């Protein structure tokens, strides 16, 4: 297959806190060196790695560093990584929103981009006028755009508001129209950032289906940035993992997602302490740990955790709930916990939480916890929340019991399995 996009040594350096170098003399030297002599910026040699979790010593940071890879025509490539890894910066460079500090990009064909809500839209112009404007930017004639107009409007679902200025659109309507324009105006390369997360479930499903049609049926190339690992697996053929502005892994979509998730969870501890001291919460988590100091279990044995909590108010009938996630971060089950506990202001208590009769399949999972009033079967109000940072492995799966349990729970009408748990002070 011919190459659609080629990234050659792409790097992007930003200066934190200011746009200029800080002095007029340095600004003039930069302008003379880069614009007149055509050489590299002399102030780009002191950049640091783009690690958003730590404070560096330099005012410069490499958002991207030495990016090299190729994308074949008709391929669908998912670009994944943590917030701040450089995903959006890479797409902005490809879409010519910003220029690279070093390196070159060779893209064969027109690029249709949807990088954020309302990208390329003029707020004072109507939806119809913005469709024509975006088509003109892509190099299409008015006649070519008119042929696609009805299809674009129908796909977006914004027919009633198509002659209303887009500044009055909701973010969801803006995404619907923006994606419809980007996907239907015949770009050879379609670039989609995380914006689909704004749309509703129906539109996300329709958008993913359209991207599949664009790549498979029409042979166009798609670059897709998302934190939805299930969508990346379903839509993409290949995946690229970015870490601190550099390419960390390139492989198939499934391999890239597995690599990203395993690297993210590789150092998951068996015991986690939290800062505490947040008096605004009625009850807060102080720590959580695996009760047996291990995180590997069989499908027919309970998974026990010990929480340490502190109350800032007298609170009767509170509960702890949990959600189980697969390694692609899809929620597959929640606890329907009817047991509650009481606690008095100023008390610190340890609680044994036992996830029972889960019958999970062999594999790796993560958990998120919340503490509050009510549960998934009634109105709820959370006081504190622990995201899915704890992981565990099911080594030995009881397949028959798991399948029977899953069928029973799915028939209950819930969107995912409802687990049972025991809750008690220790």
C-alpha positions in Angstrom: 0.0 0.0 0.0 1.3 3.5 -0.7 2.2 5.7 2.2 -0.5 8.4 3.1 1.4 10.1 6.0 5.1 10.1 6.9 6.4 11.8 10.1 10.1 12.5 9.9 11.9 13.5 13.1 9.0 15.6 14.3 9.6 17.6 17.4 7.8 20.5 19.0 9.2 22.7 21.7 7.2 25.2 23.8 8.3 27.8 26.2 6.3 27.8 29.5 4.6 31.0 30.6 5.6 33.3 27.8 5.6 33.5 24.0 8.8 35.4 23.3 12.4 34.6 24.5 12.2 37.3 27.1 14.4 40.0 25.5 14.2 42.0 22.3 17.7 41.0 21.4 17.0 37.3 21.7 13.7 37.7 19.7 15.6 39.5 16.9 18.3 36.8 16.9 15.7 34.0 16.7 13.9 35.8 13.8 17.2 36.3 11.9 18.4 32.8 12.4 15.2 31.0 11.6 13.6 33.2 8.9 16.6 34.7 7.1 19.3 32.1 7.5 16.9 29.2 7.6 18.6 27.5 10.5 17.4 25.9 13.7 16.1 28.2 16.5 19.2 28.8 18.8 17.0 28.8 21.9 15.7 25.3 21.5 18.6 23.5 23.0 17.5 23.6 26.6 14.2 21.7 26.5 13.1 19.1 29.0 11.1 15.9 28.5 7.3 16.5 28.6 6.5 14.9 32.0 3.5 16.8 33.3 3.6 15.0 36.7 6.9 16.7 37.8 8.2 20.2 37.8 11.3 20.7 35.7 14.2 23.3 35.9 13.9 24.6 32.4 11.3 27.1 31.0 11.2 24.9 27.8 9.5 21.6 27.3 9.4 19.2 24.4 5.7 18.5 23.7 7.0 16.0 21.0 10.4 14.6 20.5 11.8 12.7 17.5 8.5 11.3 16.2 9.1 8.9 13.2 6.5 6.6 11.7 4.5 6.0 8.5 0.8 5.5 7.9 -0.4 3.5 4.9 -3.2 4.7 2.7 -6.6 3.3 3.9 -5.2 2.4 7.4 -7.0 3.4 10.6 -4.5 4.3 13.3 -5.4 4.9 16.9 -3.1 7.2 18.9 -3.3 6.6 22.6 -1.5 7.8 25.7 -2.0 9.7 28.9 -3.2 13.3 29.0 -0.2 15.5 28.0 1.5 12.7 26.1 1.5 14.8 22.9 -1.4 13.2 21.0 -3.3 16.4 20.2 -0.1 18.3 19.4 0.8 15.7 16.8 -2.6 16.0 15.1 -2.4 19.8 15.2 1.0 19.7 13.4 -0.5 17.3 10.8 -3.5 19.6 10.4 -1.2 22.7 10.1 -2.7 24.4 13.1 0.9 24.7 14.4 4.3 24.1 12.9 6.8 21.6 14.1 10.0 22.9 15.7 12.1 20.3 13.8 11.3 17.7 11.2 8.8 17.4 8.3 5.5 15.7 7.5 4.6 14.4 4.1 0.8 13.9 3.7 -0.7 12.8 0.4 -4.1 14.3 -0.1 -6.5 16.7 1.6 -6.8 16.5 5.4 -10.2 16.9 7.2 -9.7 17.6 10.9 -11.9 17.5 13.9 -9.6 18.4 16.8 -12.0 20.1 19.2 -15.6 21.3 19.5 -16.2 23.9 16.8 -12.9 23.5 15.0 -13.0 25.7 11.8 -16.4 27.0 12.5 -17.2 30.8 12.6 -19.7 31.3 15.4 -21.6 34.1 13.7 -22.2 32.0 10.6 -25.0 29.5 10.2 -24.4 25.7 10.1 -25.1 25.8 6.3 -22.6 28.6 5.8 -20.0 26.9 7.8 -20.4 23.7 5.7 -19.6 25.7 2.6 -16.7 27.5 4.2 -15.1 24.3 5.4 -15.5 22.7 2.0 -13.9 25.7 0.4 -11.0 25.4 2.8 -10.6 21.8 1.7 -10.4 23.0 -1.9 -13.9 21.9 -3.0 -16.1 23.8 -5.4 -19.6 25.1 -4.4 -21.2 22.5 -6.7 -19.2 19.7 -5.1 -20.3 20.8 -1.6 -23.9 21.2 -2.7 -24.0 17.6 -3.8 -23.0 16.5 -0.3 -25.1 19.0 1.7 -28.2 17.0 2.2 -26.1 13.9 3.3 -24.1 16.0 5.8 -27.2 17.7 7.3 -29.0 14.3 7.6 -26.0 12.6 9.3 -25.6 15.5 11.7 -29.2 15.4 12.9 -29.1 19.3 13.0 -31.6 19.9 10.1 -33.9 22.1 12.2 -31.0 24.4 13.2 -28.9 24.3 10.0 -29.8 28.0 9.3 -29.1 29.1 12.9 -25.7 30.7 13.9 -23.5 27.9 15.3 -22.7 30.0 18.4 -26.2 29.0 19.6 -25.5 25.3 19.2 -24.8 23.0 22.2 -21.4 21.3 22.3 -23.0 18.1 21.2 -24.7 19.7 18.2 -21.4 21.3 17.3 -19.6 18.0 17.4 -22.3 16.4 15.3 -22.1 19.0 12.6 -18.3 19.2 12.7 -17.8 15.5 12.3 -20.4 15.3 9.5 -18.5 18.0 7.6 -15.1 16.4 8.2 -16.2 12.9 7.2 -18.4 13.8 4.2 -16.4 16.5 2.3 -14.1 13.8 0.7 -10.8 14.4 2.6 -8.2 11.7 1.8 -7.1 11.8 5.4 -9.5 12.1 8.3 -8.1 13.3 11.7 -10.4 12.9 14.7 -9.4 13.9 18.2 -11.3 13.0 21.5 -14.2 15.2 20.5 -16.6 12.2 20.0 -16.7 11.8 23.7 -19.0 14.9 23.8 -21.6 13.3 21.6 -24.3 11.0 22.9 -24.1 7.2 22.6 -26.2 7.0 19.4 -24.0 9.5 17.6 -20.8 7.9 18.8 -21.9 4.6 17.3 -22.9 6.3 14.1 -19.6 8.2 13.9 -17.5 5.0 14.4 -19.5 3.3 11.7 -18.9 6.2 9.4 -15.1 6.1 10.1 -15.1 2.3 9.3 -16.9 3.0 6.0 -14.5 5.8 5.2 -11.5 3.6 5.7 -12.7 0.2 4.4 -15.2 1.2 1.6 -13.6 4.4 0.4 -9.9 3.7 1.1 -9.3 6.9 3.0 -6.9 7.2 6.0 -8.1 7.8 9.5 -6.0 9.0 12.6 -8.1 8.6 15.7 -7.2 9.9 19.2 -9.3 8.5 22.0 -9.1 7.4 25.7 -11.9 4.9 24.9 -9.8 1.7 24.6 -12.9 -0.3 23.4 -13.4 2.1 20.5 -9.8 1.9 19.6 -9.9 -1.9 19.5 -13.1 -1.9 17.5 -12.2 0.8 14.9 -8.5 0.8 14.4 -6.1 -1.7 12.7 -2.9 -0.2 14.2 -2.1 1.7 17.3 0.6 4.1 18.4 1.3 4.7 22.1 2.8 8.1 23.0 4.6 8.7 26.3 6.0 12.1 27.4 6.1 13.3 23.8 7.8 10.2 22.3 6.7 7.1 20.5 6.6 4.3 23.1 5.1 1.5 21.1 3.8 0.7 17.5 1.8 -2.4 16.7 -1.7 -3.7 16.0 -4.6 -1.9 17.8 -5.0 -4.7 20.2 -1.3 -5.0 21.0 -1.0 -1.2 21.5 -4.0 -1.1 23.8 -2.7 -4.1 25.8 0.8 -2.4 26.0 -0.6 0.9 27.1 -2.9 -0.5 29.8 -0.3 -3.0 31.1 2.4 -0.2 31.4 -0.1 2.0 33.1 -1.0 -0.7 35.6 2.5 -2.3 35.9 3.4 -0.6 39.2 0.0 -0.9 40.9 0.7 -1.3 44.6 -1.1 -3.6 47.0 -1.5 -0.7 49.5 -2.4 2.9 48.7 -2.5 5.8 51.1 -4.3 9.0 50.4 -3.5 12.5 51.6 -6.6 12.9 53.8 -7.5 16.1 55.7 -10.3 17.2 53.4 -12.9 18.4 56.0 -15.4 19.3 53.3 -16.1 15.6 52.8 -18.5 14.0 55.2 -16.4 10.8 55.0 -13.1 10.3 53.2 -10.9 7.4 52.3 -7.5 7.4 54.0 -6.1 4.1 52.5 -7.1 0.9 50.7 -5.2 -2.4 50.5 -5.7 -6.0 49.5 -6.5 -7.9 52.7 -4.3 -10.8 51.9 -1.4 -8.8 50.5 -1.8 -10.3 47.0 -3.7 -9.3 43.9 -4.1 -12.7 42.1 -7.3 -14.8 42.7 -9.4 -17.7 41.4 -12.8 -17.0 40.0 -14.5 -18.9 42.8 -12.8 -17.1 45.7 -13.7 -13.7 47.2 -11.6 -10.6 46.7 -11.1 -8.8 50.0 -10.1 -5.2 50.6 -9.5 -3.2 53.7 -10.4 0.5 53.7 -9.5 3.0 56.3 -12.0 5.9 56.4 -12.4 9.0 58.5 -15.7 10.9 59.3 -16.0 14.6 59.5 -19.7 14.4 60.4 -22.0 11.9 62.1 -23.1 9.8 59.2 -25.6 6.9 59.5 -26.3 4.3 56.8 -23.4 5.0 54.5 -22.1 2.4 52.1 -19.1 1.5 49.9 -19.7 0.6 46.3 -17.3 -0.6 43.7 -17.1 -0.9 39.9 -15.1 -3.6 38.1 -13.4 -2.5 34.8 -11.8 -4.7 32.1 -8.3 -3.8 31.0 -9.6 -1.7 28.1 -11.4 0.4 30.8 -14.9 -0.8 30.0 -17.1 -1.0 33.1 -18.3 -4.6 33.3 -19.9 -4.8 36.7 -20.9 -2.9 39.8 -21.8 -3.9 43.4 -25.4 -3.7 44.4 -24.5 -3.2 48.1 -27.5 -3.2 50.5 -25.4 -3.3 53.7 -24.7 0.0 55.4 -22.6 1.2 58.3 -22.8 4.1 60.8 -19.9 6.3 61.9 -19.4 9.3 64.3 -17.6 12.6 63.7 -13.8 12.3 64.1 -13.8 8.5 64.0 -11.3 6.6 61.9 -12.4 3.0 61.1 -11.1 0.1 59.1 -13.7 -1.8 56.9 -13.5 -5.2 55.3 -15.0 -5.2 51.9 -15.4 -8.6 50.3 -16.4 -9.0 46.6 -18.2 -12.3 46.6 -19.4 -14.8 43.9 -18.1 -12.7 41.1 -17.1 -15.7 38.8 -15.0 -13.5 36.6 -13.2 -14.9 33.5 -9.4 -15.2 33.6 -7.7 -11.9 32.9 -6.7 -8.6 34.4 -9.2 -6.1 36.0 -9.2 -2.8 37.7 -11.5 -1.4 40.4 -12.9 2.0 41.4 -14.5 2.7 44.8 -16.9 5.3 46.2 -18.3 6.0 49.6 -21.6 7.7 50.2 -25.3 7.4 50.8 -27.5 5.2 48.6 -26.4 2.8 45.8 -27.0 1.9 42.2 -30.6 0.8 43.0 -31.6 4.1 44.5 -30.6 7.8 44.7 -27.0 8.1 45.6 -24.7 10.9 46.9 -20.9 10.2 47.0 -18.6 11.7 49.6 -15.3 10.4 48.2 -14.1 8.4 45.2 -11.1 6.3 44.3 -10.6 5.9 40.5 -9.6 2.6 38.9 -6.0 2.5 40.1 -6.1 -0.9 41.9 -5.7 -3.9 39.6 -6.0 -7.6 40.2 -5.8 -10.8 38.1 -8.1 -13.8 37.9 -5.8 -16.8 37.2 -8.2 -19.7 37.4 -11.7 -19.2 35.9 -14.7 -21.4 36.7 -16.2 -21.0 33.2 -19.5 -22.8 33.7 -20.3 -20.9 36.9 -19.2 -17.6 35.3 -21.4 -18.0 32.3 -24.4 -19.0 34.3 -23.9 -16.1 36.6 -23.5 -13.7 33.8 -26.6 -14.9 32.0 -28.7 -14.5 35.2 -27.4 -11.0 35.9 -27.7 -9.7 32.3 -31.3 -10.9 32.3 -32.0 -8.7 35.3 -32.2 -5.7 32.9 -29.0 -3.9 34.0 -26.4 -2.8 31.4 -23.7 -4.8 33.2 -23.3 -7.5 35.8 -24.4 -6.7 39.4 -22.0 -8.2 41.9 -22.6 -8.9 45.6 -20.4 -7.8 48.4 -20.1 -8.0 52.2 -19.3 -5.0 54.3 -18.2 -4.9 58.0 -16.0 -3.1 60.5 -12.9 -4.9 61.7 
